Amino acid sequence: MADRIARFFGLQDESPRVKYLAKVAAVFMPLAAASFMMSSTFFAVFVAEILVGPALYLSLGMALVGQLALVGSIVQLVFDFPTGGVGDWIGQRWILLTAFLCFAASTILTAFATTYIDFLLVYVLSALGAAQQSGAIAAWFDNNYRAAAKDPDRSAYSVAQGRMGMLFQIAATVSLIPGAVLADLISRQGVFFLQGIICIIMGVSSLILFRDFPEVAENRPKRSLRVYYSLLKEGLKFSVSSRFVFFYIIGSVLFFSAINVWGSMILMIVYYSFLYEQKSVAIFRTVIFAFGILWTERTGVWTRKMSPRRWIAVFRYLQVCGPFFLIGIAAIFVFLPPVPGIPFPFTFFQLPTILVCIAFIAGSLSGSAANLLVQRLLLDMIPDRNRNSLYSLFPTLQLLLAVPQLLIFSLLLPAFPPPFGTVVVLVGLCGISITSCVSLAYALRKIPEGVLMGEHMPHPLTADVDSTPTETEA
């Protein structure tokens, strides 16, 4: 079985230890996807309807959801980078355990929440979980892969990442329709409770599965507060250690700050403006995800020989939340505005719905290619000893930039009559996206040649950190 899994990930020529990494990914990723995506079709709408009722949920309700997302973003902003440092300090499996317990508490509380204060606690707990989880799985996989794999040109890594992404999307897609069906048959609250149970199982499983190889565990610094603070300082120094690193981080965090606003406020407005009900939204998302499954696997193969320097910025321009995508969605709202009252299943045959579907599919294809090229770049760009904290620094900075955007756009959204509030937000996000793509293009011209050839980027900023090995994890 392990050999079949390794062959599926393109790692059949690697050592048994690398095959173990593949086996863990094959087990854990589908569970993670089901846990995160089962209620994603209706979560924001559920919160909005509970707070203001079904009549105003797409305007006033989603503005309140934007405020809650703003609070969650601030909480994650405060804790993301410090908890990433904890992952570098004590190992990722412990931080994943507490992350999934926070997710479990958040989803179970959602099932019983009725007031704004209740949902405030829901978003805070979810943000605490996201702060701990962000970067942890990727840091664990990359550190151990670098220690055990014989893959100098990172082509096998590219294929493996593509197929891991495919597994995640398969499970996410499969969970969308059952989640919507269960919400209709039982209740939305029942789905949230089920998610909480899955998160508890995942937390316990992560403690068992995410053990480091001995040489990775031995390279962790001593477990002292001085070393922990030094690791955080070291990661911050690295982020400004060269033009390439600095402008790459600025471009990346700007881009994903716009995605944060898009996902928190606009995504569900787009879906429900044209599809009206959760059953239609679940089917629509399943179609888009199905295309994404095929593309994610294939891009792992097709991007093996692509140059990150040339292609990352190009794909960012075209992907979901790229400039072309955002302008396209805004144009659909202006020139082909939603026409309410069309019954299911005829909602799928409207021209605006078809155009939105094409935009999502094309944007998802470009996003898959960009993300795989970025993962390949980060494998050798980020120092192993700071990997978890630096992987967490990205979302920390993203949220730092997203917080004022959420505040401004949550005020602008209800200030204009529908759909013009949505159009104003889309145009604003487009300006941010263009700036990010320009910064990325500049940074990518500065990539050191060694990083493109699979060499680890030098990190001369470690002199103040006690590098005496820690005890291996029990």
Backbone torsions as a table, in degrees:
resi	resn	phi	psi	omega
1	MET	NA	-44.0	179.6
2	ALA	-60.5	-37.9	179.4
3	ASP	-67.2	-37.7	178.5
4	ARG	-65.9	-41.0	177.9
5	ILE	-63.7	-44.0	179.0
6	ALA	-61.3	-40.1	179.0
7	ARG	-64.9	-39.7	178.1
8	PHE	-60.3	-39.3	-179.9
9	PHE	-84.1	1.2	-179.2
10	GLY	74.9	22.2	-176.0
11	LEU	-115.0	24.9	-176.2
12	GLN	-64.6	-22.6	179.9
13	ASP	-92.2	2.3	-177.9
14	GLU	-91.0	174.3	-177.2
15	SER	-72.9	164.6	177.4
16	PRO	-58.6	-28.9	-179.6
17	ARG	-69.0	-39.7	176.9
18	VAL	-67.5	-35.6	176.9
19	LYS	-64.4	-31.4	175.6
20	TYR	-63.9	-41.6	176.7
21	LEU	-57.3	-43.0	179.4
22	ALA	-63.2	-39.9	-178.8
23	LYS	-65.5	-41.8	177.7
24	VAL	-61.9	-43.5	178.7
25	ALA	-61.0	-40.7	-177.7
26	ALA	-65.3	-31.6	-179.7
27	VAL	-84.5	-45.0	-168.0
28	PHE	-81.3	-39.4	-174.2
29	MET	-60.6	-44.6	178.5
30	PRO	-61.9	-40.1	177.5
31	LEU	-62.5	-41.6	179.1
32	ALA	-61.4	-43.5	-179.0
33	ALA	-62.4	-45.7	179.7
34	ALA	-61.8	-40.2	-179.0
35	SER	-63.9	-43.8	-174.6
36	PHE	-80.6	-32.1	-167.0
37	MET	-101.6	-13.6	-171.9
38	MET	-56.4	-39.3	-177.5
39	SER	-107.9	8.1	-173.4
40	SER	-65.3	-25.7	-179.2
41	THR	-65.9	-31.4	-173.0
42	PHE	-127.6	3.5	-175.0
43	PHE	-60.6	-54.2	-177.3
44	ALA	-62.9	-38.5	178.9
45	VAL	-66.5	-39.6	177.4
46	PHE	-58.6	-47.9	180.0
47	VAL	-61.5	-46.0	-178.1
48	ALA	-62.6	-42.1	-178.6
49	GLU	-68.6	-39.0	178.3
50	ILE	-62.9	-38.1	-174.7
51	LEU	-76.8	-39.7	-173.8
52	VAL	-127.2	-4.7	-177.5
53	GLY	91.9	165.1	-174.3
54	PRO	-69.8	-17.9	-174.8
55	ALA	-74.9	-32.6	-172.2
56	LEU	-118.0	14.9	-170.1
57	TYR	-69.1	-28.1	-178.7
58	LEU	-80.9	-10.4	178.7
59	SER	-115.8	-80.5	-178.2
60	LEU	-63.8	-41.1	-178.4
61	GLY	-61.7	-46.2	-179.6
62	MET	-69.8	-27.2	174.0
63	ALA	-65.8	-39.7	176.2
64	LEU	-66.3	-38.1	175.3
65	VAL	-60.8	-39.3	176.0
66	GLY	-60.6	-38.5	177.2
67	GLN	-65.4	-42.8	178.0
68	LEU	-63.4	-40.6	177.1
69	ALA	-63.2	-34.2	177.0
70	LEU	-62.5	-45.3	177.8
71	VAL	-62.3	-45.2	177.8
72	GLY	-60.2	-38.4	179.6
73	SER	-65.0	-39.0	178.9
74	ILE	-64.9	-42.8	178.6
75	VAL	-62.2	-46.5	179.6
76	GLN	-64.9	-36.8	178.5
77	LEU	-59.0	-41.4	-178.0
78	VAL	-69.6	-37.5	-169.8
79	PHE	-103.3	-13.1	-171.5
80	ASP	-61.7	-56.9	-177.1
81	PHE	-66.1	-44.8	176.9
82	PRO	-59.4	-40.4	179.7
83	THR	-73.1	-27.8	171.9
84	GLY	-62.9	-39.4	175.6
85	GLY	-63.6	-35.6	176.3
86	VAL	-62.2	-38.7	176.9
87	GLY	-61.1	-42.9	175.7
88	ASP	-64.5	-29.5	-172.3
89	TRP	-81.6	-47.3	-173.4
90	ILE	-115.9	-8.1	-179.0
91	GLY	109.1	148.6	-172.0
92	GLN	-73.9	-25.3	-173.1
93	ARG	-66.8	-32.4	-180.0
94	TRP	-72.4	-40.0	-179.4
95	ILE	-70.4	-31.2	176.4
96	LEU	-69.4	-36.3	177.2
97	LEU	-58.1	-52.2	-178.4
98	THR	-68.3	-30.6	177.9
99	ALA	-61.9	-49.3	-176.8
100	PHE	-70.9	-27.1	174.3
101	LEU	-68.1	-36.6	175.0
102	CYS	-65.2	-42.2	177.0
103	PHE	-60.8	-41.5	-179.8
104	ALA	-62.1	-45.8	179.3
105	ALA	-62.1	-38.8	-179.2
106	SER	-64.8	-47.7	-176.5
107	THR	-70.9	-36.9	178.1
108	ILE	-66.4	-41.1	177.5
109	LEU	-63.3	-34.4	178.5
110	THR	-57.1	-36.1	-178.4
111	ALA	-62.9	-23.3	-176.7
112	PHE	-113.1	-3.1	-174.5
113	ALA	-70.8	141.0	178.9
114	THR	-135.4	-16.8	-175.2
115	THR	-120.9	169.2	178.0
116	TYR	-60.7	-39.8	179.9
117	ILE	-64.5	-40.6	177.0
118	ASP	-57.5	-48.5	-177.8
119	PHE	-70.2	-27.6	174.2
120	LEU	-60.2	-44.3	177.2
121	LEU	-65.8	-37.7	176.4
122	VAL	-57.6	-48.7	-177.9
123	TYR	-68.5	-34.4	178.1
124	VAL	-65.6	-46.8	179.4
125	LEU	-63.1	-42.0	178.1
126	SER	-62.8	-39.9	179.1
127	ALA	-66.0	-38.6	176.5
128	LEU	-62.4	-41.8	176.8
129	GLY	-64.1	-43.9	-179.5
130	ALA	-64.5	-37.5	179.2
131	ALA	-61.8	-40.5	-178.9
132	GLN	-76.1	-37.7	-175.6
133	GLN	-76.8	-28.2	-171.5
134	SER	-62.7	124.8	177.2
135	GLY	82.7	-13.5	-172.0
136	ALA	-69.4	-48.1	-178.4
137	ILE	-66.1	-44.0	179.1
138	ALA	-63.0	-40.4	179.6
139	ALA	-64.5	-43.0	178.8
140	TRP	-61.6	-48.0	-177.9
141	PHE	-64.0	-47.3	-175.1
142	ASP	-66.3	-43.5	179.0
143	ASN	-60.1	-45.6	-177.9
144	ASN	-74.4	-32.1	175.9
145	TYR	-65.4	-45.0	178.6
146	ARG	-60.5	-35.1	-177.8
147	ALA	-73.6	-31.2	-169.6
148	ALA	-113.2	-18.8	-171.1
149	ALA	-88.3	150.9	170.7
150	LYS	-111.8	86.9	-171.2
151	ASP	-148.8	69.4	-172.0
152	PRO	-62.3	-34.5	-178.1
153	ASP	-93.7	2.4	176.7
154	ARG	62.4	20.1	178.8
155	SER	-70.8	-40.5	177.8
156	ALA	-65.6	-37.4	177.6
157	TYR	-61.4	-41.8	179.3
158	SER	-60.6	-45.6	179.1
159	VAL	-63.9	-45.1	-178.5
160	ALA	-61.4	-43.1	179.9
161	GLN	-64.9	-39.1	177.9
162	GLY	-61.6	-40.7	-177.5
163	ARG	-78.9	-28.4	171.0
164	MET	-64.9	-42.8	176.3
165	GLY	-61.6	-37.6	177.9
166	MET	-63.6	-44.5	178.7
167	LEU	-59.3	-45.0	179.4
168	PHE	-59.1	-44.6	-177.2
169	GLN	-71.0	-34.0	175.9
170	ILE	-59.9	-50.2	-178.5
171	ALA	-64.7	-39.2	178.8
172	ALA	-63.2	-42.0	-179.6
173	THR	-66.4	-45.4	-179.1
174	VAL	-61.7	-31.5	-176.2
175	SER	-81.2	-16.5	-174.5
176	LEU	-66.1	-54.0	-176.6
177	ILE	-68.7	-46.2	175.1
178	PRO	-56.4	-36.9	177.7
179	GLY	-61.7	-44.5	179.2
180	ALA	-67.6	-39.3	179.5
181	VAL	-65.6	-45.4	178.0
182	LEU	-61.4	-36.4	178.3
183	ALA	-63.0	-36.6	178.3
184	ASP	-75.2	-41.7	-175.4
185	LEU	-76.0	-41.8	-178.1
186	ILE	-103.8	-80.9	175.7
187	SER	-179.5	161.0	174.1
188	ARG	-62.8	-36.9	179.4
189	GLN	-61.9	-36.4	178.0
190	GLY	-64.2	-36.4	177.5
191	VAL	-66.0	-40.9	178.5
192	PHE	-62.5	-40.4	179.4
193	PHE	-64.5	-41.8	177.4
194	LEU	-62.1	-41.0	176.9
195	GLN	-59.3	-40.4	179.2
196	GLY	-60.8	-41.0	178.7
197	ILE	-64.2	-43.0	178.7
198	ILE	-60.8	-39.9	-179.6
199	CYS	-65.1	-37.9	177.1
200	ILE	-62.7	-43.8	178.2
201	ILE	-60.7	-41.7	-179.2
202	MET	-66.5	-37.3	179.0
203	GLY	-62.4	-46.0	178.5
204	VAL	-65.8	-40.4	-179.8
205	SER	-64.0	-38.1	-178.5
206	SER	-64.6	-32.7	177.8
207	LEU	-65.0	-30.5	-179.1
208	ILE	-85.7	-41.1	-169.1
209	LEU	-85.2	-35.0	-168.2
210	PHE	-93.0	53.4	174.3
211	ARG	-86.4	142.2	178.6
212	ASP	-81.1	152.4	168.8
213	PHE	-65.2	152.7	-174.1
214	PRO	-53.2	-44.0	-176.9
215	GLU	-68.0	-27.3	176.6
216	VAL	-73.5	-45.0	178.6
217	ALA	-63.4	-38.3	-178.2
218	GLU	-69.7	-23.8	-179.6
219	ASN	-84.2	-4.0	175.8
220	ARG	-70.5	140.2	176.3
221	PRO	-65.0	167.8	177.5
222	LYS	-56.9	151.1	179.8
223	ARG	-87.1	79.8	175.3
224	SER	-132.6	155.1	-178.6
225	LEU	-63.5	-34.1	179.7
226	ARG	-62.1	-42.7	178.8
227	VAL	-66.4	-39.7	178.9
228	TYR	-59.4	-48.5	179.1
229	TYR	-64.6	-35.2	179.0
230	SER	-66.3	-38.3	178.2
231	LEU	-63.3	-41.6	178.2
232	LEU	-63.1	-45.6	-179.7
233	LYS	-63.1	-39.8	179.8
234	GLU	-62.1	-42.0	178.6
235	GLY	-64.4	-40.5	178.2
236	LEU	-64.6	-39.7	177.7
237	LYS	-62.4	-41.0	-178.5
238	PHE	-62.8	-33.9	-176.7
239	SER	-64.9	-17.5	177.7
240	VAL	-120.8	23.1	-173.5
241	SER	-78.9	-16.0	178.1
242	SER	-157.5	163.4	177.5
243	ARG	-61.7	-41.1	-179.4
244	PHE	-57.9	-52.6	-176.8
245	VAL	-64.0	-45.3	-175.8
246	PHE	-63.1	-51.9	-177.1
247	PHE	-72.4	-28.0	174.9
248	TYR	-64.7	-45.7	-179.4
249	ILE	-64.5	-43.7	179.4
250	ILE	-59.6	-47.8	180.0
251	GLY	-62.0	-42.6	-178.0
252	SER	-66.4	-47.2	-175.8
253	VAL	-70.0	-32.7	174.3
254	LEU	-61.5	-45.1	-177.8
255	PHE	-61.9	-46.9	-175.5
256	PHE	-79.4	-16.7	170.9
257	SER	-67.0	-37.2	175.8
258	ALA	-66.2	-38.4	177.1
259	ILE	-63.6	-36.3	178.6
260	ASN	-60.6	-45.7	177.9
261	VAL	-65.4	-43.5	178.6
262	TRP	-56.3	-50.0	-177.6
263	GLY	-69.3	-32.4	-177.3
264	SER	-78.7	-31.9	-170.1
265	MET	-123.1	-39.3	-165.2
266	ILE	-100.6	-33.2	-173.1
267	LEU	-54.8	-50.7	-177.7
268	MET	-70.4	-28.1	174.6
269	ILE	-63.4	-43.4	178.0
270	VAL	-60.4	-48.2	-178.5
271	TYR	-60.3	-53.9	-172.1
272	TYR	-77.4	-18.9	175.6
273	SER	-65.7	-34.1	-176.3
274	PHE	-105.3	-18.0	-172.9
275	LEU	-118.5	-20.7	165.5
276	TYR	74.9	-30.9	-174.0
277	GLU	-141.9	156.5	-172.5
278	GLN	-66.4	-29.8	178.0
279	LYS	-63.7	-45.5	179.2
280	SER	-65.9	-40.3	179.5
281	VAL	-63.1	-42.1	-179.7
282	ALA	-62.7	-42.2	178.9
283	ILE	-66.2	-43.8	179.7
284	PHE	-58.8	-47.8	-179.8
285	ARG	-64.9	-34.4	178.4
286	THR	-63.5	-41.7	177.8
287	VAL	-60.8	-46.4	-179.8
288	ILE	-63.1	-44.1	-179.8
289	PHE	-65.2	-33.7	179.5
290	ALA	-62.2	-42.9	174.6
291	PHE	-63.1	-39.5	179.9
292	GLY	-63.4	-35.0	178.5
293	ILE	-60.9	-49.4	-179.1
294	LEU	-62.8	-44.1	-176.1
295	TRP	-69.2	-41.2	-177.4
296	THR	-60.0	-43.0	178.8
297	GLU	-64.9	-44.7	-176.8
298	ARG	-69.5	-34.9	-178.8
299	THR	-66.2	-28.3	174.8
300	GLY	-59.1	-32.6	177.6
301	VAL	-84.1	-46.5	-174.2
302	TRP	-67.5	-29.2	-176.9
303	THR	-88.9	2.8	-177.9
304	ARG	-57.2	-39.9	-176.8
305	LYS	-102.2	3.6	179.1
306	MET	-77.8	145.0	178.8
307	SER	-86.6	122.1	174.8
308	PRO	-55.8	-35.8	-179.2
309	ARG	-58.2	-38.4	-173.7
310	ARG	-88.4	-34.8	-162.8
311	TRP	-107.2	-22.0	-175.4
312	ILE	-59.2	-50.8	-178.2
313	ALA	-63.6	-37.1	179.3
314	VAL	-60.1	-48.6	-179.1
315	PHE	-67.2	-33.0	177.3
316	ARG	-63.1	-38.3	177.2
317	TYR	-58.7	-33.0	-171.0
318	LEU	-97.6	-17.7	-170.0
319	GLN	-78.1	176.3	174.3
320	VAL	-56.2	129.6	-174.8
321	CYS	74.0	7.6	167.0
322	GLY	-77.5	165.4	-176.5
323	PRO	-56.3	-44.7	-177.8
324	PHE	-65.9	-38.4	179.4
325	PHE	-64.6	-48.7	-175.8
326	LEU	-64.6	-41.9	177.8
327	ILE	-64.7	-37.9	178.2
328	GLY	-61.7	-45.7	179.1
329	ILE	-65.5	-40.9	178.1
330	ALA	-61.5	-40.7	-180.0
331	ALA	-64.3	-37.7	177.9
332	ILE	-62.2	-43.8	179.5
333	PHE	-63.4	-36.1	-177.0
334	VAL	-77.4	-47.5	-171.3
335	PHE	-95.4	-21.6	177.5
336	LEU	-132.7	63.1	-173.4
337	PRO	-62.7	155.4	-179.8
338	PRO	-59.6	143.8	176.3
339	VAL	-117.0	101.6	-174.7
340	PRO	-67.2	157.8	173.0
341	GLY	95.9	-1.4	178.4
342	ILE	-75.1	126.1	-173.6
343	PRO	-77.1	155.9	172.4
344	PHE	-68.5	138.8	5.8
345	PRO	-97.7	12.9	-173.9
346	PHE	-70.1	-13.2	175.5
347	THR	-58.2	-30.3	-176.4
348	PHE	-74.5	-15.1	-174.0
349	PHE	-104.7	7.8	172.4
350	GLN	-72.6	145.2	177.7
351	LEU	-58.8	-45.1	179.4
352	PRO	-61.3	-38.3	178.5
353	THR	-64.0	-41.5	178.0
354	ILE	-63.1	-42.5	179.8
355	LEU	-66.4	-39.5	176.3
356	VAL	-62.1	-41.3	178.7
357	CYS	-61.3	-45.6	179.2
358	ILE	-61.7	-42.0	179.9
359	ALA	-62.4	-42.9	179.9
360	PHE	-65.9	-43.4	-178.7
361	ILE	-63.9	-49.1	179.7
362	ALA	-62.4	-41.3	178.8
363	GLY	-66.2	-37.4	178.6
364	SER	-67.2	-38.4	178.9
365	LEU	-61.2	-46.9	179.9
366	SER	-65.9	-38.0	179.2
367	GLY	-64.4	-39.2	177.9
368	SER	-61.1	-44.8	-179.8
369	ALA	-64.4	-44.4	-179.9
370	ALA	-62.1	-44.3	-176.7
371	ASN	-65.7	-37.9	178.3
372	LEU	-66.3	-40.7	177.7
373	LEU	-65.7	-37.5	177.8
374	VAL	-65.8	-43.6	179.6
375	GLN	-60.0	-40.4	178.4
376	ARG	-64.0	-38.6	179.1
377	LEU	-67.4	-44.6	-176.3
378	LEU	-68.2	-27.6	-179.8
379	LEU	-54.0	-41.1	-177.8
380	ASP	-104.2	-13.0	179.7
381	MET	-80.2	-35.5	-172.7
382	ILE	-93.3	131.2	176.8
383	PRO	-64.7	139.2	-178.4
384	ASP	-58.0	-42.2	-173.7
385	ARG	-68.8	-20.1	179.2
386	ASN	-115.1	13.6	-169.0
387	ARG	-62.2	-48.4	-176.8
388	ASN	-64.2	-43.8	-178.5
389	SER	-67.3	-37.6	178.9
390	LEU	-72.7	-37.4	173.6
391	TYR	-62.1	-31.1	176.8
392	SER	-82.2	-24.1	177.8
393	LEU	-63.2	-36.4	178.9
394	PHE	-56.4	-55.8	179.3
395	PRO	-66.2	-27.9	176.1
396	THR	-61.0	-48.9	179.3
397	LEU	-68.2	-35.3	176.3
398	GLN	-58.2	-45.4	-179.0
399	LEU	-69.2	-34.8	176.7
400	LEU	-57.9	-39.3	178.0
401	LEU	-82.3	-26.9	-178.1
402	ALA	-76.7	-30.3	-175.4
403	VAL	-58.1	-52.6	177.9
404	PRO	-63.9	-32.7	177.0
405	GLN	-63.9	-45.4	178.6
406	LEU	-60.6	-40.4	-179.9
407	LEU	-64.0	-48.6	-177.8
408	ILE	-66.4	-47.7	-175.1
409	PHE	-72.0	-29.0	176.8
410	SER	-68.8	-23.8	174.2
411	LEU	-83.5	-36.5	-178.6
412	LEU	-72.9	-35.1	-173.9
413	LEU	-55.7	-50.0	179.4
414	PRO	-84.0	-2.0	-177.4
415	ALA	-78.3	-15.5	179.5
416	PHE	-119.0	148.2	177.8
417	PRO	-66.9	145.2	177.8
418	PRO	-60.1	142.3	1.4
419	PRO	-96.3	15.9	-170.4
420	PHE	-71.9	-27.1	173.5
421	GLY	-61.3	-42.3	177.5
422	THR	-63.7	-40.9	-179.3
423	VAL	-64.3	-42.0	179.4
424	VAL	-60.5	-44.3	179.3
425	VAL	-63.6	-42.3	-179.9
426	LEU	-62.2	-42.2	179.2
427	VAL	-66.1	-40.8	177.2
428	GLY	-61.7	-43.4	177.6
429	LEU	-64.0	-34.2	179.1
430	CYS	-62.4	-42.3	177.9
431	GLY	-61.0	-40.8	177.6
432	ILE	-65.5	-41.4	-178.7
433	SER	-64.4	-40.6	178.5
434	ILE	-62.4	-45.2	178.6
435	THR	-58.1	-42.6	-179.0
436	SER	-65.1	-41.5	-179.0
437	CYS	-66.0	-37.1	177.2
438	VAL	-64.4	-43.3	178.7
439	SER	-63.8	-41.7	178.0
440	LEU	-62.2	-44.3	-179.3
441	ALA	-60.4	-40.4	178.1
442	TYR	-65.2	-45.6	-178.3
443	ALA	-62.0	-41.9	-174.8
444	LEU	-66.7	-22.9	174.6
445	ARG	-71.0	-15.6	-177.2
446	LYS	-101.3	8.5	-178.6
447	ILE	-60.5	129.4	172.7
448	PRO	-61.2	138.6	-177.5
449	GLU	-58.9	-35.5	-178.8
450	GLY	-60.7	-37.5	179.4
451	VAL	-63.8	-38.2	178.2
452	LEU	-67.1	-21.7	-179.2
453	MET	-98.2	11.5	176.7
454	GLY	87.0	12.6	177.3
455	GLU	-89.0	144.9	179.7
456	HIS	-72.0	132.2	-179.8
457	MET	-65.7	130.1	-179.0
458	PRO	-63.5	145.8	-178.9
459	HIS	-134.5	90.9	-173.3
460	PRO	-84.8	20.1	-170.3
461	LEU	-110.7	31.4	-171.5
462	THR	-110.9	9.5	-171.9
463	ALA	-67.3	-28.4	-175.5
464	ASP	-88.8	6.4	-177.0
465	VAL	-108.1	129.0	176.6
466	ASP	-68.7	113.4	-174.9
467	SER	-97.5	14.0	176.4
468	THR	-59.9	130.2	-175.9
469	PRO	-59.8	145.1	173.5
470	THR	-83.9	172.0	171.6
471	GLU	-66.1	148.8	178.0
472	THR	-70.6	157.8	-177.8
473	GLU	-68.4	141.4	-178.3
474	ALA	-68.7	NA	NA
